[in-house]
Amino acid sequence: MSARSWAAGGLAVVALCWGGLGYTKTRPPDFHAYRLTAVESAQSAYHAVVTARVIGGAWRDGRVTGPYAESVLDDGRSALAGAADRFAGATPVDAETVRMRDRLGPLLLAANARLGAVRQAANAKDLAAVGRAVDQLPPVADGLDAFLQAYG
C-alpha cells in the first residue's frame, strides 16, 4: 500500500473516532443515563445523611471533637449539594424517570433541610439541639435507602 492509502485510511479512522466521541457526548439522555444520575445522587445524599447521624451522635456523646464534627458535617453538606445539582441538571426522559424524579426530589430536599438543622445546631454549639436534629435523620436515610433498593 502506498503512503497515500495509509494516510487516507488513518484519516478516516480518526474521523470516525472523533464523530463517535462527539455523538456519545451530545446524544440525548436515555433511561439508563438518568437512572445512573439519580442513583449516584441518592447514594451521595444517603452517605451524607448517615455520616451526619454517626458524627452528630458521636459529638453529642463526647466521642469526637467539635471542630472535627463540624468539618465532617460541612463535607456532607457539600457532597449533598453536588448530588442535588447533578440530579437537578438531569432531564427525565419517560414516565418511569418522572416517577424517579418525583420520588427522589423530595428526599434530597428533606436531606438538605435535616442536614441544615444539624449544622445549625452545631454552629450554635448546642449539643442537645444536635442530638434532636440527628434524631430526625433516620426517616430521610430510610427513604433514600428504599430508593436505592428500588433503582440501584
SERO-4910 file (N, C-alpha, C, O; in steps of 0.05 Angstrom, whole numbers):
BEGIN
 pado doro    nc1    nc2    nc3   cac1   cac2   cac3    cc1    cc2    cc3    oc1    oc2    oc3
  Met    A     17    -24      0      0      0      0     18     25      0     40     25     11
  Ser    A      7     45    -13     22     70    -14     18     86     11     -1     82     26
  Ala    A     35    106     14     32    124     37      6    139     36     -6    146     57
  Arg    A     -3    145     12    -29    160      9    -52    143     19    -70    153     33
  Ser    A    -52    117     13    -73     99     22    -73     97     53    -94     97     65
  Trp    A    -49     95     64    -47     93     93    -57    119    106    -71    119    126
  Ala    A    -49    142     94    -58    168    105    -88    171    103   -101    180    122
  Ala    A    -99    163     81   -128    165     77   -143    147     97   -163    155    109
  Gly    A   -132    123    100   -145    104    119   -143    114    147   -162    112    163
  Gly    A   -119    124    155   -115    135    182   -133    159    187   -145    161    209
  Leu    A   -136    176    167   -154    200    170   -183    191    173   -198    203    189
  Ala    A   -191    170    158   -219    160    161   -223    149    189   -245    153    200
  Val    A   -204    134    199   -207    123    226   -209    145    247   -226    144    265
  Val    A   -192    165    245   -193    188    263   -219    202    262   -231    209    282
  Ala    A   -230    206    237   -255    220    234   -278    204    247   -295    215    260
  Leu    A   -278    178    242   -298    161    254   -297    161    285   -318    163    298
  Cys    A   -273    160    296   -270    160    325   -279    187    336   -293    189    356
  Trp    A   -272    209    323   -279    235    331   -310    239    331   -322    250    349
  Gly    A   -322    229    309   -351    231    306   -365    214    328   -385    222    339
  Gly    A   -355    190    333   -367    173    353   -364    185    381   -383    184    397
  Leu    A   -342    197    387   -338    211    413   -357    234    415   -369    238    436
  Gly    A   -360    249    394   -379    272    394   -407    263    399   -422    276    414
  Tyr    A   -415    241    386   -442    231    390   -447    222    419   -468    229    430
  Thr    A   -428    208    430   -432    198    458   -434    221    477   -447    219    498
  Lys    A   -420    244    472   -421    267    490   -446    284    486   -454    298    505
  Thr    A   -458    283    462   -481    301    457   -507    287    453   -528    301    449
  Arg    A   -508    261    454   -533    247    449   -553    253    472   -545    259    494
  Pro    A   -578    252    466   -598    258    487   -597    236    508   -590    213    502
  Pro    A   -603    243    533   -602    223    554   -623    202    550   -644    206    538
  Asp    A   -617    178    560   -636    156    559   -643    147    587   -632    158    607
  Phe    A   -660    127    590   -668    118    616   -644    110    633   -642    117    656
  His    A   -625     95    621   -602     86    636   -585    109    647   -577    108    670
  Ala    A   -580    129    631   -564    152    639   -579    167    662   -566    175    681
  Tyr    A   -605    170    659   -620    184    680   -619    168    706   -616    179    728
  Arg    A   -624    142    704   -624    125    728   -597    126    742   -596    128    766
  Leu    A   -575    125    726   -549    127    738   -545    153    753   -534    154    776
  Thr    A   -553    175    741   -551    201    754   -567    202    780   -558    211    801
  Ala    A   -592    191    779   -609    191    802   -597    173    824   -597    181    848
  Val    A   -587    150    817   -576    132    837   -551    144    850   -547    142    874
  Glu    A   -534    155    833   -509    168    844   -516    191    863   -504    194    884
  Ser    A   -536    206    856   -545    228    873   -557    217    900   -551    228    921
  Ala    A   -573    196    898   -584    184    922   -563    173    939   -564    175    964
  Gln    A   -542    160    927   -521    149    943   -505    171    958   -499    168    982
  Ser    A   -499    193    944   -485    215    957   -501    226    980   -491    231   1002
  Ala    A   -527    230    976   -545    240    997   -546    221   1020   -545    229   1043
  Tyr    A   -549    195   1014   -551    175   1035   -526    175   1052   -528    175   1077
  His    A   -503    175   1039   -478    175   1054   -475    200   1071   -465    199   1094
  Ala    A   -484    223   1061   -482    248   1076   -500    247   1101   -493    255   1123
  Val    A   -524    236   1098   -544    234   1120   -534    214   1141   -535    220   1165
  Val    A   -525    191   1132   -516    171   1151   -490    181   1166   -488    176   1190
  Thr    A   -473    194   1151   -448    204   1164   -456    226   1185   -444    226   1206
  Ala    A   -474    243   1178   -483    264   1197   -495    251   1221   -491    261   1244
  Arg    A   -510    230   1217   -522    216   1240   -501    205   1259   -502    207   1283
  Val    A   -481    192   1247   -460    179   1263   -443    201   1277   -438    200   1301
  Ile    A   -434    221   1262   -416    241   1273   -431    259   1292   -421    266   1314
  Gly    A   -456    266   1286   -472    283   1304   -476    268   1331   -474    280   1352
  Gly    A   -483    243   1329   -487    227   1353   -461    224   1369   -462    225   1394
  Ala    A   -439    220   1355   -413    218   1369   -406    244   1382   -395    244   1405
  Trp    A   -411    266   1369   -405    292   1381   -423    297   1406   -413    307   1426
  Arg    A   -448    291   1403   -467    295   1425   -458    278   1449   -460    287   1472
  Asp    A   -447    254   1444   -439    236   1466   -410    241   1475   -400    227   1492
  Gly    A   -397    262   1463   -370    269   1471   -348    250   1461   -326    249   1472
  Arg    A   -353    236   1439   -334    217   1428   -316    230   1406   -296    218   1399
  Val    A   -324    253   1396   -307    267   1376   -307    297   1384   -325    306   1399
  Thr    A   -288    311   1374   -286    340   1380   -304    356   1362   -312    347   1340
  Gly    A   -311    379   1371   -328    397   1356   -317    405   1329   -331    403   1309
  Pro    A   -292    413   1327   -281    420   1301   -281    397   1281   -287    401   1257
  Tyr    A   -275    373   1290   -276    350   1272   -305    346   1262   -309    342   1239
  Ala    A   -324    346   1281   -352    341   1273   -362    363   1254   -375    356   1234
  Glu    A   -355    387   1259   -363    409   1241   -351    406   1213   -365    411   1194
  Ser    A   -326    398   1212   -313    393   1186   -327    371   1171   -332    373   1147
  Val    A   -333    349   1184   -346    326   1171   -375    334   1162   -383    327   1140
  Leu    A   -389    349   1179   -416    358   1171   -415    377   1147   -432    375   1130
  Asp    A   -395    394   1146   -392    412   1123   -386    396   1097   -397    402   1076
  Asp    A   -369    376   1100   -364    359   1077   -389    344   1067   -393    342   1043
  Gly    A   -405    335   1085   -430    322   1078   -449    341   1064   -462    333   1044
  Arg    A   -451    365   1074   -469    385   1061   -459    391   1033   -475    394   1014
  Ser    A   -433    393   1029   -421    398   1003   -427    375    984   -434    379    961
  Ala    A   -424    350    994   -430    327    977   -459    326    969   -466    320    946
  Leu    A   -476    333    988   -505    333    982   -511    355    961   -527    351    943
  Ala    A   -499    378    964   -504    400    945   -496    392    917   -510    397    897
  Gly    A   -473    379    914   -464    369    888   -483    348    877   -489    349    853
  Ala    A   -492    330    894   -511    310    885   -537    322    875   -548    314    855
  Ala    A   -547    342    890   -572    355    883   -569    370    857   -587    371    840
  Asp    A   -546    383    853   -541    397    828   -540    378    804   -552    384    783
  Arg    A   -527    355    807   -526    336    785   -554    325    779   -561    323    755
  Phe    A   -569    320    799   -596    309    795   -614    331    783   -630    324    765
  Ala    A   -611    355    792   -628    377    780   -621    382    751   -639    391    736
  Gly    A   -597    376    743   -589    380    715   -598    358    697   -595    361    672
  Ala    A   -608    336    707   -616    314    690   -646    318    683   -662    327    699
  Thr    A   -652    311    658   -679    314    648   -692    286    646   -682    269    632
  Pro    A   -716    283    659   -729    257    656   -736    252    626   -743    271    612
  Val    A   -735    227    618   -739    220    590   -765    204    585   -773    202    562
  Asp    A   -777    194    606   -802    179    602   -817    178    629   -809    191    648
  Ala    A   -839    164    629   -856    164    653   -842    152    677   -845    162    700
  Glu    A   -825    132    673   -811    119    696   -791    139    708   -788    140    732
  Thr    A   -777    153    691   -757    173    702   -771    196    715   -760    208    733
  Val    A   -795    203    706   -811    223    720   -818    213    748   -817    229    767
  Arg    A   -825    188    750   -831    176    777   -806    177    794   -808    182    818
  Met    A   -783    171    783   -758    172    798   -753    200    808   -747    204    832
  Arg    A   -757    220    790   -753    248    798   -772    256    821   -765    268    840
  Asp    A   -797    248    818   -817    254    838   -813    241    865   -821    250    885
  Arg    A   -799    219    864   -792    204    889   -767    215    902   -765    219    926
  Leu    A   -746    219    885   -720    228    896   -719    257    903   -706    265    923
  Gly    A   -732    274    887   -730    303    892   -738    311    920   -722    325    933
  Pro    A   -761    302    931   -768    309    958   -749    298    979   -744    310   1000
  Leu    A   -737    275    973   -718    263    992   -692    280    993   -681    284   1015
  Leu    A   -683    290    971   -660    308    970   -666    334    985   -649    344    999
  Leu    A   -690    345    981   -697    369    996   -698    364   1026   -689    380   1042
  Ala    A   -710    341   1034   -711    335   1062   -683    330   1074   -678    339   1096
  Ala    A   -666    317   1059   -639    313   1068   -625    339   1072   -611    343   1092
  Asn    A   -628    358   1054   -616    384   1056   -626    399   1081   -611    411   1096
  Ala    A   -652    398   1085   -664    411   1108   -655    399   1135   -648    414   1153
  Arg    A   -654    373   1136   -646    359   1161   -616    363   1166   -608    368   1189
  Leu    A   -599    362   1145   -571    367   1149   -566    396   1157   -548    402   1172
  Gly    A   -583    414   1146   -581    442   1154   -587    446   1183   -574    462   1197
  Ala    A   -607    431   1193   -614    433   1221   -591    423   1239   -585    435   1260
  Val    A   -578    401   1231   -556    391   1246   -533    411   1246   -521    417   1267
  Arg    A   -528    423   1223   -506    442   1221   -512    467   1236   -494    479   1249
  Gln    A   -537    476   1236   -544    500   1252   -540    495   1282   -530    512   1296
  Ala    A   -548    472   1291   -544    465   1319   -515    463   1325   -506    471   1347
  Ala    A   -499    453   1307   -470    451   1311   -458    478   1312   -440    483   1328
  Asn    A   -467    497   1295   -456    524   1296   -462    537   1322   -446    553   1332
  Ala    A   -485    531   1334   -492    543   1360   -478    528   1383   -481    537   1406
  Lys    A   -464    507   1377   -450    491   1398   -470    480   1418   -463    477   1442
  Asp    A   -494    475   1409   -516    465   1427   -518    435   1422   -532    426   1404
  Leu    A   -505    419   1440   -504    390   1436   -532    377   1439   -537    357   1426
  Ala    A   -549    389   1456   -576    378   1458   -591    382   1432   -606    364   1423
  Ala    A   -588    405   1419   -601    410   1393   -589    393   1371   -603    384   1354
  Val    A   -563    388   1373   -550    370   1354   -563    342   1357   -570    329   1337
  Gly    A   -567    333   1381   -579    307   1386   -608    306   1374   -615    286   1362
  Arg    A   -623    327   1379   -651    328   1368   -650    328   1338   -667    314   1325
  Ala    A   -632    343   1326   -630    344   1297   -621    317   1285   -632    308   1265
  Val    A   -603    304   1299   -593    278   1290   -616    257   1291   -618    240   1274
  Asp    A   -633    260   1311   -655    241   1314   -676    244   1292   -693    226   1289
  Gln    A   -675    266   1277   -693    270   1255   -682    259   1228   -696    259   1208
  Leu    A   -658    248   1228   -646    238   1203   -655    211   1194   -656    206   1170
  Pro    A   -662    192   1212   -668    165   1203   -690    163   1182   -687    147   1163
  Pro    A   -712    178   1183   -733    175   1162   -722    182   1134   -730    170   1115
  Val    A   -705    202   1133   -693    210   1107   -674    188   1098   -675    181   1074
  Ala    A   -658    178   1115   -639    156   1108   -655    132   1098   -648    119   1079
  Asp    A   -677    126   1112   -694    103   1104   -706    107   1077   -707     89   1060
  Gly    A   -715    132   1071   -727    138   1045   -706    135   1023   -712    125   1001
  Leu    A   -682    146   1028   -661    144   1008   -653    114   1004   -648    106    981
  Asp    A   -651     99   1025   -645     71   1023   -666     56   1007   -659     39    990
  Ala    A   -691     62   1011   -713     49    996   -710     57    966   -715     40    949
  Phe    A   -703     82    960   -700     90    932   -677     74    920   -679     64    897
  Leu    A   -655     71    935   -632     56    924   -638     27    921   -629     14    902
  Gln    A   -655     16    938   -663    -12    935   -680    -16    910   -678    -36    896
  Ala    A   -696      4    904   -714      2    881   -700      7    855   -706     -6    835
  Tyr    A   -680     25    854   -668     33    829   -638     27    827   -627     28    805
  Gly    A   -625     21    849   -596     19    849   -585     -7    840   -561    -11    839
***
